Amino acid sequence: MAYKLTDEQRQSVLKQDAEQRYNHFLDKITKWEEVWSLRDDEGFVLVNSDDEACIPVWPHPDYAAEWASDEWAGCEPFSIKLDVWMERWLPGLTGDAINVAVFPSLEEEGVVEGPHELGEAIFELLEQ
């Protein structure tokens, strides 16, 4: 279950730059043990960044839901438990050569990181 997010909090976070949103993402997913992405009947949304396939992820379903328009209008936020993200998703993304677009906003691309590097950053926070 997602943490409580007010519209004021959401707007404040969305005003942050990509690096600040990346750090916010890490903080929230390690506390709430949940990663959010978008999917429909055909699978998960993938975006391109510098001609590389990326899966976009967010710390809360409300951020993901904002992306569910236009070409992704039929998509819905999907919760991935953090342990499943770490144990299955990140190795699978590595094997498929898919990067992670961490917390993109509608106006700005998020930090794009390889699954292995993102996993290391998450693991470091979990160890603290």
C-alpha positions as CSV (number, residue, x, y, z in Angstrom):
1,M,0.0,0.0,0.0
2,A,1.3,3.4,-1.0
3,Y,2.1,6.1,1.5
4,K,-0.2,9.1,1.9
5,L,0.5,11.8,-0.5
6,T,-1.2,15.2,-0.6
7,D,-1.5,17.3,-3.7
8,E,0.7,19.9,-2.1
9,Q,3.4,17.3,-1.4
10,R,3.1,15.9,-4.9
11,Q,3.5,19.3,-6.6
12,S,6.4,20.2,-4.4
13,V,8.3,17.0,-5.3
14,L,7.5,17.5,-9.0
15,K,9.2,20.9,-8.9
16,Q,12.5,19.2,-7.9
17,D,15.2,18.5,-10.5
18,A,15.9,15.0,-11.7
19,E,18.7,14.3,-9.2
20,Q,16.5,15.5,-6.3
21,R,13.6,13.3,-7.5
22,Y,16.0,10.4,-7.8
23,N,17.0,10.8,-4.2
24,H,13.4,11.2,-3.2
25,F,12.6,7.9,-5.1
26,L,15.4,6.0,-3.2
27,D,14.2,7.4,0.1
28,K,10.6,6.5,-0.4
29,I,11.0,3.0,-1.9
30,T,13.4,1.9,0.8
31,K,11.0,3.1,3.5
32,W,7.8,1.8,1.9
33,E,9.4,-1.2,0.1
34,E,7.4,-0.6,-3.1
35,V,8.3,0.5,-6.6
36,W,5.6,1.7,-9.1
37,S,5.5,1.4,-12.8
38,L,2.9,1.5,-15.5
39,R,1.4,-1.4,-17.4
40,D,-1.6,-2.4,-19.6
41,D,-2.8,-5.7,-21.0
42,E,0.2,-5.9,-23.3
43,G,2.8,-5.3,-20.6
44,F,4.9,-2.6,-19.0
45,V,5.5,0.8,-20.5
46,L,8.9,1.3,-22.0
47,V,10.4,4.6,-23.0
48,N,13.5,5.5,-25.0
49,S,16.3,7.7,-23.7
50,D,19.2,8.3,-26.1
51,D,18.0,5.3,-28.1
52,E,18.1,3.0,-25.1
53,A,15.0,1.2,-23.8
54,C,14.0,2.2,-20.3
55,I,11.3,1.2,-17.8
56,P,10.0,4.3,-16.0
57,V,9.5,3.9,-12.2
58,W,8.1,6.1,-9.5
59,P,7.9,6.0,-5.7
60,H,4.1,6.4,-5.6
61,P,1.1,5.5,-7.9
62,D,0.0,9.1,-8.2
63,Y,3.2,10.0,-10.0
64,A,2.9,7.0,-12.4
65,A,-0.8,7.8,-13.0
66,E,0.1,11.2,-14.4
67,W,1.8,9.4,-17.3
68,A,-1.3,7.3,-18.1
69,S,-2.4,9.5,-20.9
70,D,-2.1,9.9,-24.7
71,E,-0.4,6.7,-25.9
72,W,-0.5,5.2,-22.4
73,A,-4.1,6.1,-21.6
74,G,-5.0,2.5,-21.0
75,C,-2.2,2.0,-18.6
76,E,-2.5,1.8,-14.8
77,P,0.1,2.1,-12.0
78,F,1.4,-1.3,-10.9
79,S,3.1,-2.0,-7.6
80,I,6.3,-4.1,-7.4
81,K,7.4,-5.1,-3.9
82,L,11.0,-4.0,-3.3
83,D,12.3,-7.5,-2.6
84,V,10.9,-8.7,-5.9
85,W,12.3,-5.6,-7.7
86,M,15.8,-6.4,-6.3
87,E,15.7,-10.2,-6.7
88,R,13.9,-10.6,-10.0
89,W,13.4,-7.3,-11.9
90,L,16.8,-5.8,-11.8
91,P,18.6,-9.0,-12.9
92,G,15.9,-9.4,-15.6
93,L,16.3,-5.9,-16.8
94,T,20.1,-6.3,-16.9
95,G,19.7,-9.5,-19.0
96,D,17.3,-7.7,-21.4
97,A,19.6,-4.6,-21.6
98,I,16.8,-2.3,-20.3
99,N,17.7,0.7,-18.2
100,V,15.6,2.4,-15.6
101,A,14.2,5.9,-15.9
102,V,13.9,6.9,-12.3
103,F,11.1,9.2,-11.4
104,P,10.6,11.1,-14.7
105,S,8.2,14.0,-14.6
106,L,6.0,15.0,-17.5
107,E,8.3,18.0,-18.2
108,E,11.7,16.4,-17.5
109,E,13.4,13.1,-18.0
110,G,14.4,11.3,-14.8
111,V,17.8,10.0,-14.0
112,V,18.5,7.0,-16.3
113,E,20.5,4.4,-14.7
114,G,21.5,0.8,-15.4
115,P,19.7,-1.8,-13.3
116,H,22.9,-3.0,-11.6
117,E,23.9,0.6,-10.5
118,L,20.3,1.3,-9.2
119,G,20.4,-1.9,-7.3
120,E,23.6,-0.9,-5.6
121,A,22.2,2.5,-4.6
122,I,19.1,0.8,-3.1
123,F,21.2,-1.8,-1.3
124,E,23.4,0.9,0.2
125,L,20.4,2.7,1.6
126,L,18.9,-0.6,2.9
127,E,22.2,-1.3,4.8
128,Q,22.0,2.0,6.7
